[in-house]
Amino acid sequence: MVGIKPTELAPTATIKFFGAGTAGCIADLITFPLDTAKVRLQIQGEAKAVDGAKGVKYRGVFGTIATMVRTEGPRSLYNGLVAGLQRQMSFASVRIGLYDSMKQFYTRGSENASIVSRLMAGCTTGAMAVAIAQPTDVVKVRFQAQVRPADGVKRYNGTMDAYRTIARDEGIRGLWKGCMPNITRNAIVNCAELVTYDIIKELILKYDLMTDNLPCHFTAAFGAGWCTTIVASPVDVVKTRFMNSTPGQYSNAVNCAVTMLTKEGPTAFYKGFMPSFLRLGSWNIVMFVSYEQIKRAMTIAQQSWESPF
């Protein structure tokens, strides 16, 4: 994402697009249980607030994972994985793969991008990605939040059945449920994640602290994950609650946020913070390290294909 040196091969926009989607899928495969734990912790307290249910079922990241494995089996940690991978191929490809192109658009092709240009590029690709991938996110969250029922009757029989059922029972708008909070959340996440990674990596290379290799990518990705979690956690909790809600439970995302604040207090907006950080931090590390390596490998392969001799 930082300017390419003249001696280096420059990856094309197509390579960045498909490389980002592939890297996003790799990161999801590795970190999905942490994301599922985060969703369960975020919606915990909702039942208590709605119908007065007592007791706390999940405690902490690893406690949540252990409880799910014990009560629902290990496969429950990967509920919604198919929708998650579908989401990354459409979502990460746009928001990450098109970031450099959008940054160049706002800077009119200049290599010296200001912080404002970076933020605008992050907001734009984040919003574009949500508009395209929102149905996959809704289905993913529904599966992650789904607890195995005592009677064995599942809410959805599979990923495609979930798309059909939501569209049939809630209308096409149901597949875009929570789209506005998700756009807000991903505009924030994209800016915090990509801009922070961009700037940290640029500073590391500028002051020769590291070369453009794995330790550099790891450090920049870790910093990006930490900053993103702090900034985006409140919007992420509201997004998860609203997407998982039953029809009529909340009139809109703002009502969801107000209900959380009045019934559960301000700390509700940071429910699942540690799994969010563990997930975002590890996801960023795996994704950015994979992305950089995939870009490099695909660029070299393309160069070899175009110039075999």
Residue pairs with C-beta under 8 A, 6 or more apart in sequence:
1 99
1 100
1 194
1 197
1 198
1 201
2 198
2 201
2 202
2 205
2 212
3 111
4 10
9 296
9 299
9 300
9 303
10 299
11 19
11 295
11 296
11 298
11 299
12 299
12 302
13 97
13 98
13 100
13 101
15 295
15 298
15 299
15 302
16 96
16 97
16 98
16 100
16 101
16 295
17 93
17 94
17 97
17 98
18 93
18 97
18 298
19 97
19 291
19 294
19 295
19 298
20 92
20 93
20 95
20 96
20 97
20 291
21 88
21 89
21 90
21 92
21 93
21 97
22 290
22 294
23 92
23 96
23 286
23 287
23 288
23 290
23 291
23 294
24 88
24 89
24 91
24 92
24 93
24 96
24 287
25 85
25 88
25 89
25 92
26 286
26 287
26 290
27 88
27 282
27 283
27 284
27 286
27 287
27 290
28 35
28 81
28 84
28 85
28 88
28 283
29 81
29 85
30 282
30 286
31 279
31 282
31 283
31 286
32 77
32 78
32 81
32 84
33 65
33 77
33 78
34 61
34 65
34 275
34 278
34 279
34 282
34 283
35 84
35 144
35 275
35 279
35 283
36 68
36 76
36 77
36 78
36 79
36 80
36 144
37 58
37 61
37 64
37 65
37 68
37 77
37 272
37 275
37 279
38 61
38 272
38 275
38 276
38 279
39 141
39 144
39 145
39 240
39 244
39 272
40 58
40 64
40 68
40 144
40 145
40 272
41 58
41 61
41 64
41 271
41 272
41 275
42 236
42 237
42 240
42 241
42 271
42 272
43 145
43 240
43 241
43 244
44 56
44 57
44 58
44 271
45 264
45 268
45 271
46 241
46 244
47 53
48 54
49 259
49 260
49 263
49 264
50 249
57 67
58 64
58 67
60 274
61 274
61 275
61 278
64 275
65 77
68 76
68 77
69 76
69 77
71 148
72 147
72 148
73 148
76 148
79 143
79 144
79 146
80 139
80 140
80 141
80 142
80 143
80 144
80 159
82 159
83 136
83 137
83 139
83 140
83 143
83 159
83 162
84 136
84 140
86 133
86 136
86 159
87 133
87 136
87 137
87 140
90 129
90 132
90 133
90 136
91 129
91 130
91 132
91 133
91 136
91 137
92 129
92 287
93 129
94 125
94 128
94 129
94 132
94 133
95 125
95 126
95 128
95 129
95 186
95 190
95 194
96 125
96 194
96 287
96 291
98 125
98 128
99 121
99 122
99 125
99 190
99 194
102 120
102 121
102 124
102 125
103 113
103 117
103 118
103 121
104 110
105 121
106 113
106 117
106 120
106 121
107 113
107 114
107 117
113 121
115 195
115 199
118 191
118 194
118 195
118 198
118 199
119 191
119 195
121 194
122 187
122 190
122 191
122 193
122 194
122 195
123 187
123 190
123 191
125 190
125 194
126 183
126 186
126 187
126 188
126 189
126 190
126 191
127 183
127 186
127 187
129 186
129 190
130 137
130 179
130 182
130 183
130 186
131 179
131 183
134 175
134 176
134 178
134 179
134 182
135 163
135 166
135 175
135 176
137 178
137 182
137 243
138 166
138 174
138 175
138 176
138 177
138 178
138 243
139 156
139 159
139 162
139 163
139 166
139 175
141 240
141 243
141 244
142 155
142 156
142 162
142 166
142 243
142 244
143 156
143 159
143 162
145 240
145 244
146 154
146 155
146 156
148 154
149 155
156 162
156 165
163 175
166 174
166 175
167 174
167 175
169 247
170 177
170 247
174 247
177 242
177 243
178 239
178 242
178 243
178 253
180 253
181 235
181 238
181 239
181 242
181 253
181 256
182 239
182 243
184 235
185 232
185 235
185 236
185 238
185 239
188 231
188 232
188 235
189 228
189 231
189 232
189 236
192 224
192 227
192 228
192 231
192 232
193 224
193 225
193 227
193 228
193 280
193 284
194 224
196 220
196 223
196 224
196 227
196 228
197 220
197 221
197 223
197 224
197 284
197 288
200 219
200 220
200 223
200 224
201 212
201 216
201 217
201 220
203 209
204 210
204 216
204 219
204 220
205 211
205 212
205 216
209 216
210 216
210 219
214 289
217 288
217 289
217 292
218 285
218 289
220 288
221 281
221 284
221 285
221 287
221 288
221 289
222 281
222 284
222 285
224 284
224 288
225 277
225 280
225 281
225 282
225 283
225 284
225 285
226 277
226 281
228 280
228 284
229 273
229 276
229 277
229 280
229 281
233 269
233 270
233 272
233 273
233 276
234 269
234 270
236 276
237 260
237 268
237 269
237 270
237 271
237 272
238 253
238 256
238 257
238 260
238 269
239 253
241 250
241 256
241 260
242 250
242 253
242 256
245 256
250 256
250 259
257 269
260 268
260 269
261 268
261 269
